[in-house]
Amino acid sequence: MNNWRKNTSLFLAVVFFIMLGIVQPVGAASSTKTVQAYQGVTIIYNGQQLTDTTPSYIIDGTTYIPLRMLMSNFGKGVEWNGTNKQVIISDATSGSITGSASQQIVALQNQIDQLQQTIATLDSRVSTLKGDSSDDASLSDIKSDLNDYFEDAGDDYFDDDGIDTTISLSGDEDDLVYTITLDFYYADDYDDLKDIGETDLKALMSAVKSKIASLADDTDYEDADITGKLVDEDESGYYVKYNGSSYTYSWDDDISLSDIRSTLNDYFEDAGDDYFGDDGITASISLSGDEDDLAYTIKLDFSYADYYSDLTEVSTTDLKDLILAVKSRINSEIDGTYYEDADITGRIYDNDDSDYYVIYDGSSYTFSWN
């Protein structure tokens, strides 16, 4: 209630001040009054001084402020209705706001614009950083970093700076495969890959794998299995393969064939069930040969079979499927190795009756019981 009275008094005082400026000294003596007015009143609004062409006064202890100045700073419109002797106050439109309020609005809008620009810049930066870690860019970057990092691998790992090293990388988020190619054309101490010690070759391949794992961290490839191969630029028959846990050297034929045999037996461990629908049939595979010819033998044991007594009871179609599957797997294993150009033939026989067999010459089949 007190605040209302104070505001009413101030409002009436302001109106009175306006009326003093309007009423002419000419007229009835009762409509005029001589007063003492004191200037020098300073109006502070939100820490800023308000100014106007019409000064403020103190008359008889009451402060009189120009109404138009006051209202404009509060976002109000003021009109004088001379006919009715009325001061009309209304909410100002956005276009009529002046003075300090208008300046503050402009300042705030400028701040908003600057903040929006900053946000847009940061959003663009985030998008760029995300794009830098995309699949294609990541593989390309990893490959580039590998070649830069191992640029002096010939000197660092073999003490021969004449050996040139290049590294390629392929794969996806599940599997990454690297290939290290060594060029001995300008080598000082080595003629080919076989001349380098196995320990040094392993050290280089292990270092490349570790570097790939480091570069792939926090990318889509961070959980990929990493395998690799090291080859002689001028002699593709000389290579080292790394399957993720062990190394195979192409010039050690027995070891290489042994690894392929082991892989075949692991892969076809459930051949009885997979190809004949009888998990009681066990299969074992052997492999022999050289870089020109490879021959595999599949031995089937029916001792614990559920549905078959011997090889002759198995359909010829199912037998052909198994024979071709083994050949296909061998081709996959020897790709890029010393044996990759070898002709492949095979044979399947009954473990308990060697007279029952199928011979595959690379293109046709011969069944002993037909």
Backbone torsions as a table, in degrees:
resi	resn	phi	psi	omega
1	MET	NA	-42.7	179.7
2	ASN	-62.1	-42.4	179.3
3	ASN	-61.8	-38.7	-178.5
4	TRP	-64.1	-41.0	179.9
5	ARG	-65.3	-42.4	179.6
6	LYS	-62.1	-45.1	-179.4
7	ASN	-63.7	-39.0	179.6
8	THR	-64.8	-41.4	179.6
9	SER	-63.3	-43.9	-179.9
10	LEU	-62.8	-44.5	-179.2
11	PHE	-60.7	-46.4	-179.6
12	LEU	-64.4	-35.4	178.5
13	ALA	-65.3	-41.6	179.4
14	VAL	-63.6	-45.5	178.9
15	VAL	-59.9	-40.5	-179.7
16	PHE	-62.9	-39.2	-179.9
17	PHE	-62.7	-40.4	178.6
18	ILE	-65.1	-42.9	-178.5
19	MET	-62.0	-34.4	178.1
20	LEU	-62.7	-36.3	-179.3
21	GLY	-75.0	-19.3	-175.3
22	ILE	-94.4	-43.4	-175.0
23	VAL	-68.2	126.9	179.4
24	GLN	-77.2	149.6	178.2
25	PRO	-68.0	-9.4	180.0
26	VAL	-84.9	139.3	177.7
27	GLY	137.8	-162.6	-179.6
28	ALA	-63.8	144.7	-177.6
29	ALA	-64.0	-25.8	-177.5
30	SER	-74.6	-13.1	-177.0
31	SER	-93.2	-1.6	-179.8
32	THR	-124.7	158.4	179.8
33	LYS	-153.5	135.9	177.4
34	THR	-89.5	125.9	-178.4
35	VAL	-129.9	164.5	172.4
36	GLN	-101.9	121.3	-178.4
37	ALA	-115.4	136.5	-179.2
38	TYR	-113.8	128.0	177.7
39	GLN	-92.5	-171.8	177.1
40	GLY	91.4	12.5	178.4
41	VAL	-78.8	128.9	178.6
42	THR	-107.8	128.8	-179.5
43	ILE	-104.6	121.2	-179.6
44	ILE	-111.9	125.7	179.2
45	TYR	-127.4	116.3	-178.6
46	ASN	52.7	41.8	175.7
47	GLY	82.6	-0.8	-179.6
48	GLN	-118.1	141.7	179.9
49	GLN	-80.1	132.1	176.6
50	LEU	-92.6	135.5	-179.0
51	THR	-125.7	154.7	178.3
52	ASP	-157.6	157.1	179.0
53	THR	-67.1	-26.7	176.8
54	THR	-94.5	120.8	-176.8
55	PRO	-74.8	164.8	174.3
56	SER	-92.8	153.0	-178.2
57	TYR	-133.1	158.9	169.3
58	ILE	-116.3	119.6	-178.8
59	ILE	-126.8	122.0	179.3
60	ASP	51.0	39.8	176.1
61	GLY	81.9	1.5	179.1
62	THR	-112.0	134.3	-179.5
63	THR	-89.5	129.0	180.0
64	TYR	-112.5	122.6	-176.3
65	ILE	-115.1	138.3	176.6
66	PRO	-56.7	120.6	-174.8
67	LEU	-61.6	-41.9	-176.6
68	ARG	-63.3	-39.7	177.4
69	MET	-62.7	-43.6	-177.1
70	LEU	-65.5	-47.7	-176.0
71	MET	-67.3	-37.3	-178.4
72	SER	-63.4	-32.4	179.1
73	ASN	-78.8	-13.1	175.0
74	PHE	-104.5	12.3	177.0
75	GLY	73.0	32.4	179.6
76	LYS	-116.0	152.0	174.4
77	GLY	-100.6	144.9	-177.5
78	VAL	-128.5	131.2	176.4
79	GLU	-132.6	148.0	176.6
80	TRP	-108.1	122.1	176.4
81	ASN	-100.5	96.9	-176.1
82	GLY	-65.7	-32.5	-177.9
83	THR	-62.9	-47.3	-176.8
84	ASN	-98.2	2.9	-178.2
85	LYS	54.1	51.9	-176.7
86	GLN	-121.3	141.0	168.0
87	VAL	-99.4	116.6	-175.6
88	ILE	-104.7	119.6	179.9
89	ILE	-111.9	132.4	-179.4
90	SER	-143.0	161.9	175.7
91	ASP	-66.5	132.0	-178.7
92	ALA	-78.0	147.0	172.1
93	THR	-75.3	163.9	-177.5
94	SER	-58.5	-29.4	-178.0
95	GLY	-80.0	-14.8	-176.1
96	SER	-103.4	-0.5	178.8
97	ILE	-69.9	126.2	-176.4
98	THR	-129.6	-179.2	172.3
99	GLY	69.0	-147.1	-174.3
100	SER	-60.7	-40.8	-179.0
101	ALA	-61.4	-42.4	179.4
102	SER	-63.6	-41.6	179.3
103	GLN	-63.1	-40.5	179.3
104	GLN	-65.4	-39.7	178.4
105	ILE	-62.7	-44.4	178.4
106	VAL	-61.3	-43.3	-179.9
107	ALA	-62.8	-42.7	179.0
108	LEU	-65.1	-39.5	178.7
109	GLN	-63.9	-38.8	177.2
110	ASN	-62.9	-40.4	177.7
111	GLN	-63.7	-41.4	178.3
112	ILE	-61.9	-44.1	179.5
113	ASP	-61.0	-42.3	179.4
114	GLN	-64.6	-41.4	178.5
115	LEU	-64.7	-40.2	178.5
116	GLN	-64.2	-38.9	176.9
117	GLN	-64.7	-40.9	178.4
118	THR	-63.2	-43.1	178.8
119	ILE	-62.2	-43.5	179.6
120	ALA	-61.9	-40.2	178.8
121	THR	-64.6	-43.7	179.6
122	LEU	-66.1	-39.9	177.6
123	ASP	-61.3	-41.4	179.2
124	SER	-64.0	-39.8	179.6
125	ARG	-64.6	-42.4	178.4
126	VAL	-61.6	-43.1	179.5
127	SER	-62.8	-39.7	178.9
128	THR	-64.0	-43.6	-180.0
129	LEU	-64.3	-38.6	177.3
130	LYS	-65.4	-40.1	-179.8
131	GLY	-65.0	-32.9	-179.6
132	ASP	-64.1	-22.9	-178.2
133	SER	-101.2	15.8	178.5
134	SER	-68.2	163.1	-172.7
135	ASP	-55.4	-58.4	-174.0
136	ASP	-61.4	-46.9	-179.3
137	ALA	-62.4	-38.5	-178.4
138	SER	-64.1	-47.3	178.8
139	LEU	-61.0	-44.8	-179.9
140	SER	-62.9	-42.9	180.0
141	ASP	-65.7	-42.7	179.2
142	ILE	-60.7	-44.8	-179.6
143	LYS	-61.9	-43.7	179.4
144	SER	-63.3	-43.8	179.7
145	ASP	-64.3	-36.7	178.5
146	LEU	-61.8	-47.4	-178.4
147	ASN	-66.3	-34.6	175.8
148	ASP	-67.8	-43.7	-175.4
149	TYR	-67.7	-37.9	-176.9
150	PHE	-104.0	25.8	-179.6
151	GLU	-57.7	-36.4	-178.5
152	ASP	-106.1	31.2	-177.4
153	ALA	-60.9	-34.7	179.2
154	GLY	-56.7	-44.6	179.7
155	ASP	-77.7	-40.6	-175.1
156	ASP	-68.1	-36.1	-174.0
157	TYR	-108.3	-22.9	-176.4
158	PHE	-125.1	3.1	-178.5
159	ASP	55.4	37.1	179.4
160	ASP	-143.1	98.8	-176.7
161	ASP	-75.6	0.4	176.0
162	GLY	-83.7	-10.8	178.4
163	ILE	-84.4	120.7	-179.7
164	ASP	-93.0	138.4	-176.3
165	THR	-122.2	130.6	171.9
166	THR	-130.9	147.4	-176.5
167	ILE	-129.5	132.2	173.8
168	SER	-116.0	159.2	-176.6
169	LEU	-145.4	135.3	177.9
170	SER	-144.5	168.6	177.0
171	GLY	133.7	-162.4	-178.9
172	ASP	-143.6	-166.2	-175.9
173	GLU	-68.2	-14.3	179.8
174	ASP	-97.1	-37.0	-176.1
175	ASP	-140.6	132.1	174.0
176	LEU	-120.1	135.9	-179.3
177	VAL	-126.7	124.3	177.2
178	TYR	-109.5	150.1	176.1
179	THR	-128.7	123.0	177.1
180	ILE	-102.8	123.2	178.9
181	THR	-110.3	125.5	178.8
182	LEU	-108.0	128.2	178.8
183	ASP	-107.9	118.3	-176.0
184	PHE	-98.2	12.0	-174.1
185	TYR	-57.9	-39.7	-179.0
186	TYR	-108.4	16.1	-179.1
187	ALA	-64.5	145.8	-179.9
188	ASP	-92.3	-34.7	-170.6
189	ASP	-118.8	-6.0	-175.8
190	TYR	-130.9	143.8	176.9
191	ASP	-93.9	-35.3	-179.4
192	ASP	-158.1	-177.0	-174.6
193	LEU	-62.4	-33.2	-177.5
194	LYS	-65.3	-21.5	-177.4
195	ASP	-76.0	-15.9	-177.2
196	ILE	-87.1	140.9	179.5
197	GLY	-64.4	143.9	-178.1
198	GLU	-61.3	-34.6	179.8
199	THR	-61.9	-42.6	179.5
200	ASP	-67.7	-38.6	178.5
201	LEU	-64.7	-43.9	178.0
202	LYS	-62.1	-39.6	-178.8
203	ALA	-61.3	-42.8	179.0
204	LEU	-66.1	-45.8	-178.0
205	MET	-64.7	-38.9	178.1
206	SER	-66.0	-38.8	179.3
207	ALA	-66.0	-39.6	178.5
208	VAL	-64.5	-43.4	178.4
209	LYS	-60.5	-45.2	-179.1
210	SER	-62.6	-39.5	180.0
211	LYS	-67.1	-39.9	177.5
212	ILE	-61.4	-45.5	179.6
213	ALA	-59.4	-39.0	179.5
214	SER	-67.4	-43.8	-178.6
215	LEU	-71.4	-27.7	-178.4
216	ALA	-82.8	-8.8	-178.8
217	ASP	-60.6	134.9	-179.3
218	ASP	68.7	20.0	172.5
219	THR	-118.5	180.0	178.7
220	ASP	-66.6	-12.8	-176.1
221	TYR	-99.5	5.4	-171.3
222	GLU	-64.0	-23.8	-179.3
223	ASP	-103.4	8.4	-177.3
224	ALA	-70.7	145.0	170.7
225	ASP	-75.9	137.6	-175.2
226	ILE	-114.7	122.1	174.3
227	THR	-127.0	167.5	-176.5
228	GLY	-159.3	175.8	-178.3
229	LYS	-149.9	141.9	176.3
230	LEU	-121.5	125.4	-174.0
231	VAL	-128.1	157.5	174.7
232	ASP	-87.4	124.9	-177.5
233	GLU	-56.5	-39.3	-174.5
234	ASP	-98.3	-9.3	-178.8
235	GLU	-139.9	91.0	-174.8
236	SER	-65.2	-16.8	178.3
237	GLY	-73.6	-12.6	177.7
238	TYR	-101.4	116.3	-177.8
239	TYR	-156.5	165.2	171.7
240	VAL	-129.3	129.4	178.1
241	LYS	-109.3	138.5	177.3
242	TYR	-120.8	119.1	-175.3
243	ASN	-96.5	10.0	-179.2
244	GLY	108.6	-16.3	179.8
245	SER	-142.6	-27.8	-177.6
246	SER	-138.6	166.8	-176.2
247	TYR	-117.3	141.9	177.3
248	THR	-123.8	130.8	-178.7
249	TYR	-108.4	125.6	-174.3
250	SER	-63.9	-29.4	-177.4
251	TRP	-81.7	-3.2	172.6
252	ASP	-105.3	84.4	-170.7
253	ASP	-56.5	-44.1	-176.6
254	ASP	-61.0	-42.9	-179.7
255	ILE	-65.4	-43.5	-178.5
256	SER	-62.5	-47.1	178.3
257	LEU	-64.6	-37.3	179.0
258	SER	-62.3	-41.1	178.9
259	ASP	-64.9	-40.8	179.3
260	ILE	-65.0	-43.4	177.7
261	ARG	-58.5	-44.3	-179.2
262	SER	-62.9	-41.6	178.8
263	THR	-63.7	-42.0	-180.0
264	LEU	-61.6	-45.4	-178.3
265	ASN	-67.8	-34.7	175.8
266	ASP	-67.3	-43.3	-175.7
267	TYR	-67.2	-37.4	-176.5
268	PHE	-103.9	27.0	-178.7
269	GLU	-59.0	-35.6	-178.5
270	ASP	-106.5	31.9	-177.0
271	ALA	-60.2	-36.6	-180.0
272	GLY	-56.4	-46.1	179.9
273	ASP	-76.7	-40.5	-175.2
274	ASP	-67.7	-36.1	-173.6
275	TYR	-107.7	-23.9	-176.7
276	PHE	-121.7	-2.9	-178.8
277	GLY	66.8	27.5	-177.7
278	ASP	-140.4	101.0	-177.1
279	ASP	-75.9	0.3	175.1
280	GLY	-82.8	-12.6	177.3
281	ILE	-86.4	124.3	177.7
282	THR	-104.2	144.4	-178.5
283	ALA	-123.0	138.1	173.3
284	SER	-133.5	144.6	-173.2
285	ILE	-126.6	135.4	173.6
286	SER	-118.4	159.1	-177.1
287	LEU	-145.9	137.4	178.5
288	SER	-146.6	166.7	177.1
289	GLY	135.5	-162.0	-178.8
290	ASP	-144.4	-163.7	-175.9
291	GLU	-68.0	-15.7	-179.6
292	ASP	-97.2	-37.5	-175.9
293	ASP	-141.0	134.1	174.5
294	LEU	-124.1	136.9	179.4
295	ALA	-129.5	129.8	178.7
296	TYR	-114.7	151.7	178.3
297	THR	-129.8	127.9	178.1
298	ILE	-107.0	122.9	179.4
299	LYS	-108.7	124.1	179.1
300	LEU	-108.6	128.8	-179.6
301	ASP	-109.1	119.4	-176.8
302	PHE	-99.7	11.9	-175.2
303	SER	-56.9	-36.3	-177.7
304	TYR	-115.2	19.8	-179.5
305	ALA	-66.1	147.0	179.7
306	ASP	-91.5	-32.2	-171.9
307	TYR	-122.2	-6.9	-175.7
308	TYR	-129.7	143.8	177.4
309	SER	-95.9	-33.3	-179.7
310	ASP	-157.5	-178.1	-174.7
311	LEU	-62.6	-32.4	-174.7
312	THR	-68.0	-19.0	-178.5
313	GLU	-84.2	-11.6	178.3
314	VAL	-83.2	139.9	-178.3
315	SER	-64.9	144.5	-179.8
316	THR	-62.3	-32.1	179.4
317	THR	-64.3	-43.9	179.7
318	ASP	-66.2	-37.5	178.4
319	LEU	-65.2	-43.0	178.1
320	LYS	-62.1	-40.2	179.8
321	ASP	-60.2	-43.0	179.7
322	LEU	-66.8	-44.1	-179.7
323	ILE	-59.7	-45.6	-179.9
324	LEU	-67.2	-36.2	179.4
325	ALA	-64.4	-40.3	178.0
326	VAL	-65.3	-43.6	178.3
327	LYS	-60.5	-44.6	-179.5
328	SER	-61.1	-40.0	179.8
329	ARG	-67.8	-37.9	177.4
330	ILE	-62.2	-44.6	178.4
331	ASN	-57.1	-41.0	179.6
332	SER	-64.8	-40.7	-177.3
333	GLU	-71.9	-32.4	-175.5
334	ILE	-91.6	-3.4	-179.5
335	ASP	-59.1	126.9	-179.6
336	GLY	76.1	14.5	-179.7
337	THR	-114.3	-177.9	178.7
338	TYR	-58.7	-26.6	-174.5
339	TYR	-101.1	7.3	-169.1
340	GLU	-62.2	-22.5	-179.4
341	ASP	-100.7	7.1	-176.7
342	ALA	-70.9	145.2	171.1
343	ASP	-78.0	138.7	-174.9
344	ILE	-115.9	125.7	174.2
345	THR	-126.9	166.0	-177.2
346	GLY	-153.2	174.0	-177.6
347	ARG	-154.0	142.8	174.9
348	ILE	-129.4	134.5	-177.9
349	TYR	-143.8	164.2	-179.1
350	ASP	-84.3	125.5	-177.3
351	ASN	-61.5	-31.5	-176.8
352	ASP	-96.5	-10.6	178.9
353	ASP	-146.8	96.4	-175.7
354	SER	-66.8	-10.4	177.4
355	ASP	-76.3	-14.7	177.9
356	TYR	-98.3	113.8	-177.5
357	TYR	-156.4	166.1	173.0
358	VAL	-131.4	130.9	178.9
359	ILE	-109.3	133.2	177.6
360	TYR	-117.9	119.9	-176.1
361	ASP	-96.3	9.6	-179.3
362	GLY	108.5	-15.5	179.5
363	SER	-144.1	-27.9	-177.7
364	SER	-136.0	168.2	-175.7
365	TYR	-121.3	145.1	175.1
366	THR	-125.9	123.7	-179.5
367	PHE	-103.9	125.2	-173.4
368	SER	-65.4	-26.7	-176.4
369	TRP	-94.8	2.9	178.1
370	ASN	-105.5	NA	NA
